[in-house]
Amino acid sequence: MFKKISGEVIHGEKLWRQLGFPTANIAYNQDDIENAVFLLNIVIEWKIYSGMGSHMVKKWVFEANIFDFDMDIYGKNIEIILLKKIRDNRKFNSLDELVKQIEKDKITCKNLSLPVLTFGSFDLIHEGHKHYLFEAKKYGTHLSTIVASDENIKKIKWITTHYPLSQRVTMLKELHLSDEVIPGSNENPMKWIENIQPEIICLWYDQRGPFVDKLENEIQRLWLGTKVIRINAHKPEIFKSSLLKKKSS
């Protein structure tokens, strides 16, 4: 799925609010989204919230119910990421029937697990790393980040890290972006795919190497439906580890 849409929150008919499920509505006049209910991530002022929503095709609007959220955001721009389709929209015989279905949909969404996997050296933490992890976090319900071991970095990149693995793990945890930060081992890094079974693997824009080259084959071997995408660079002329290391040396 992983469709992204964005726009200004507008006033709607407020039917969902009357039923106890207030929504943030944005105008959407394209037909590339099914008339259906979806599990969502919603980005508001650099924070990611979970929710569910529906594309109301006839009204040309997308309605998002944001879980555990009660702020007034009319007029604000938000980003909505459609993570997974829950069901098709349909007509209901009564409002009570609709409410019961919405409650059921909400339970379904809250129980869904869509793991996201990221990995890297994270030797000199910079804004590019923050951008990478924040963007990756949008694509699922739980973000795991594997921090490469000192030995593997030396073996693959032929460089010695500024900071040991334990310190790099601590620095990454202090960002409070990844739900789980895992120290890498010197064993085959492919084991993390089998252990986590991610819905999606997010690569940084310039990540290369044997692990990246073997990703698709490993996913096929494990019979997983994992998707692999690359996160766009964030000011690479400034925030790039190799450049920052040169400046610090």
ChimeraX attribute file (.defattr): number of C-alpha atoms within 10 A of each C-alpha:
attribute: neighborCount
match mode: 1-to-1
recipient: residues
	/A:1	11
	/A:2	16
	/A:3	13
	/A:4	15
	/A:5	16
	/A:6	16
	/A:7	16
	/A:8	16
	/A:9	21
	/A:10	16
	/A:11	13
	/A:12	17
	/A:13	8
	/A:14	14
	/A:15	11
	/A:16	18
	/A:17	13
	/A:18	9
	/A:19	13
	/A:20	11
	/A:21	17
	/A:22	18
	/A:23	25
	/A:24	24
	/A:25	24
	/A:26	26
	/A:27	20
	/A:28	19
	/A:29	13
	/A:30	9
	/A:31	11
	/A:32	9
	/A:33	16
	/A:34	15
	/A:35	17
	/A:36	16
	/A:37	23
	/A:38	24
	/A:39	27
	/A:40	30
	/A:41	28
	/A:42	27
	/A:43	17
	/A:44	14
	/A:45	10
	/A:46	10
	/A:47	10
	/A:48	16
	/A:49	17
	/A:50	22
	/A:51	23
	/A:52	28
	/A:53	26
	/A:54	26
	/A:55	24
	/A:56	19
	/A:57	18
	/A:58	9
	/A:59	11
	/A:60	14
	/A:61	18
	/A:62	25
	/A:63	24
	/A:64	27
	/A:65	22
	/A:66	19
	/A:67	18
	/A:68	9
	/A:69	12
	/A:70	9
	/A:71	6
	/A:72	9
	/A:73	13
	/A:74	13
	/A:75	12
	/A:76	13
	/A:77	15
	/A:78	19
	/A:79	19
	/A:80	27
	/A:81	22
	/A:82	25
	/A:83	20
	/A:84	18
	/A:85	18
	/A:86	17
	/A:87	14
	/A:88	12
	/A:89	14
	/A:90	9
	/A:91	7
	/A:92	11
	/A:93	7
	/A:94	8
	/A:95	10
	/A:96	11
	/A:97	11
	/A:98	16
	/A:99	16
	/A:100	11
	/A:101	13
	/A:102	19
	/A:103	12
	/A:104	11
	/A:105	19
	/A:106	19
	/A:107	11
	/A:108	13
	/A:109	19
	/A:110	14
	/A:111	10
	/A:112	12
	/A:113	12
	/A:114	16
	/A:115	19
	/A:116	27
	/A:117	28
	/A:118	21
	/A:119	20
	/A:120	16
	/A:121	20
	/A:122	19
	/A:123	22
	/A:124	17
	/A:125	17
	/A:126	14
	/A:127	13
	/A:128	19
	/A:129	21
	/A:130	17
	/A:131	18
	/A:132	21
	/A:133	25
	/A:134	19
	/A:135	15
	/A:136	26
	/A:137	23
	/A:138	26
	/A:139	26
	/A:140	25
	/A:141	21
	/A:142	18
	/A:143	25
	/A:144	23
	/A:145	22
	/A:146	21
	/A:147	23
	/A:148	23
	/A:149	22
	/A:150	21
	/A:151	18
	/A:152	18
	/A:153	17
	/A:154	13
	/A:155	12
	/A:156	12
	/A:157	11
	/A:158	10
	/A:159	12
	/A:160	13
	/A:161	17
	/A:162	12
	/A:163	15
	/A:164	12
	/A:165	21
	/A:166	13
	/A:167	12
	/A:168	22
	/A:169	22
	/A:170	12
	/A:171	16
	/A:172	22
	/A:173	16
	/A:174	10
	/A:175	12
	/A:176	13
	/A:177	20
	/A:178	23
	/A:179	14
	/A:180	15
	/A:181	19
	/A:182	17
	/A:183	15
	/A:184	23
	/A:185	15
	/A:186	12
	/A:187	10
	/A:188	10
	/A:189	16
	/A:190	14
	/A:191	11
	/A:192	15
	/A:193	18
	/A:194	13
	/A:195	8
	/A:196	12
	/A:197	19
	/A:198	26
	/A:199	20
	/A:200	21
	/A:201	23
	/A:202	22
	/A:203	21
	/A:204	21
	/A:205	14
	/A:206	12
	/A:207	12
	/A:208	12
	/A:209	10
	/A:210	8
	/A:211	14
	/A:212	12
	/A:213	11
	/A:214	11
	/A:215	16
	/A:216	14
	/A:217	10
	/A:218	16
	/A:219	19
	/A:220	11
	/A:221	9
	/A:222	12
	/A:223	9
	/A:224	15
	/A:225	12
	/A:226	20
	/A:227	13
	/A:228	17
	/A:229	13
	/A:230	14
	/A:231	16
	/A:232	15
	/A:233	16
	/A:234	16
	/A:235	11
	/A:236	14
	/A:237	8
	/A:238	12
	/A:239	16
	/A:240	19
	/A:241	18
	/A:242	9
	/A:243	12
	/A:244	14
	/A:245	12
	/A:246	8
	/A:247	8
	/A:248	7
	/A:249	5
